[in-house]
Every structure is written in C-alpha cells, then in structure tokens.
Amino acid sequence: MNGSRNHPVEISARKRVPPLRRALMIAVAAACAAGVSQAQAEVACDAPWMHQGGGFTTTSSPSQRTTVFTVTQFSKRDGNNCNGQIRAVMNMSMGGQPVQSESNIKFEIADGKVQAQTEAASGSMNSHAGAGTFGATVSSQTVGVLSYVGEITSDGQRIPGTRSEGSMSGKLANMGQAVGTMAVPKFVTTTSDKLVGKQEQLQTPAGKFACWPVTYDRSMHADNVKAMSRTVNLNAQTHVVDHFCPAAGLVMRQDMTTNGKPTSLTVSALH
C-alpha cells in the first residue's frame, strides 16, 4: 500500500450507551482496526483470494470477533503488480453490546512488494440505544505498515519494527442533546524488531500452509484521555507471533499475549 489515503470507518451499536472506558476502547479499536486491515491487505497478486469478489474472513478468540474482507475492485498487470480496493466488515461484542464497523482500503503492490509509505485513515463511530446516542470521529496515521510479502528470505532474519500514531475525539449525546465530550489527543502503537523463526506447517480452518513465525513485542500508550470531566491513561503491552504463509499471501494466524492473557486472530476462510 502506498500514498496517503482516507479510509471511512463506520460503527453502529445497540443497547445502552457504553460506559466511559468501554467507549474509549471502542473508539481506539476502530482506529487500530484500520491499521490491521491495511496490514492484512498486503498480499501477493497471485494469492488465491486476490480477485474481484474474492477475499477472506478472520476470527478472533476468545472474543469471536469476525471480519470479512472482500475485494471490491481489482486490476492486475502481472503476478508482481496489481492494485485495488478491499471492503472490511467487522462484527464484535463489547461488554455485551454488539458493534459493527466497515472500512474501505485501497492497496497497491509493485514489483512483488508493498511499499512501506505513510497511510492516513479517518472514520466515524455511532451507536444508537433508543433515546441515547454516542458519536465520535476517529483519525489515525500509520507509518511503516506491516509487510512480509517479498520480505522474508530465511529464518533468523530481523525485520525493523513499526510505529503508528492516532487520535480520537467525539461527543456523547442523549435525547439529541450533547452531554459531554471525549478525546484521545494521541495514542502511539510501536513494535520491536521482528525475528523470523524456522518455517513450519500450520493447520488452519482454511487449510494447511507452510508458514514463517515472526515474533515481536507491541505496545499501545495513550495519556491524558479525557471524557466526561475525567482523565485516564490507556496502556497495553502485547507479545505477538505472526504466522505468515507465502502461498496465501497472508498472516494466517496471529497469537497474542497481553498481561498474561492469550488471544489469537485466525484466517478462518479464503473465498
């Protein structure tokens, strides 16, 4: 992917207006989702799902968050050069509240590699709960978007870490009347250098693949997060293993451990 582009993100939810911290987490998650989508869209032009109407589905565990990626536009010159657009629709539950988001991601692969250039993203969030509503505007800018296509050559290889920054601001409303504001002036996500392990066979719901395990640490930090006259800090440290499978052109499974709690994100279907 290259260039600076805008990616709309819309989120709708039902039931009660979420509590302060949950609302902030949803907003930050929306901004991060754009970054994840961009990373997942970095694929070789000959990947089995890379065609008009093709795509893939990811499922997280234990949260069972699902995201369906669909290629809505595609132009291919040869196996090393192509571009297009992917729509990502995410469904999840946060605190018992269903949440849905949608984003559109433009991508370009040149000479078999995705160029690591600046990506800009912006979007909106809305939840509707009878007479109560919540809305926010999210903007994020990702630098050095994750890319393994054409990059991994052998085990023991080290890949430079990445850094992304974002911000969020929004308003809380009830019965159509503003009741407060919320803002994340800046949140920063960084990763350590990534270490490539020995290639191994990985069994996934979408089939068996030869994959490279890539290990690194990721941190998210946000200070002076303001909402409803309160100020809080958001911090998370995560150990990550990406299982990149060249034949699929995707990270087919991502294993994460945050504060001792394991989670995973798996490509559950190719289509």
Secondary structure as UniProt FT lines:
FT   STRAND          9..13
FT   HELIX           20..40
FT   TURN            45..46
FT   TURN            48..49
FT   TURN            52..53
FT   STRAND          55..61
FT   TURN            62..63
FT   STRAND          66..78
FT   TURN            79..80
FT   STRAND          81..94
FT   TURN            95..96
FT   STRAND          97..110
FT   TURN            111..112
FT   STRAND          119..129
FT   TURN            130..131
FT   STRAND          132..143
FT   TURN            149..151
FT   TURN            155..156
FT   STRAND          158..159
FT   STRAND          163..174
FT   TURN            175..176
FT   STRAND          177..191
FT   STRAND          194..196
FT   STRAND          200..204
FT   TURN            205..206
FT   STRAND          207..227
FT   TURN            228..229
FT   STRAND          230..245
FT   TURN            246..249
FT   STRAND          250..258
FT   TURN            259..260
FT   STRAND          261..270
//
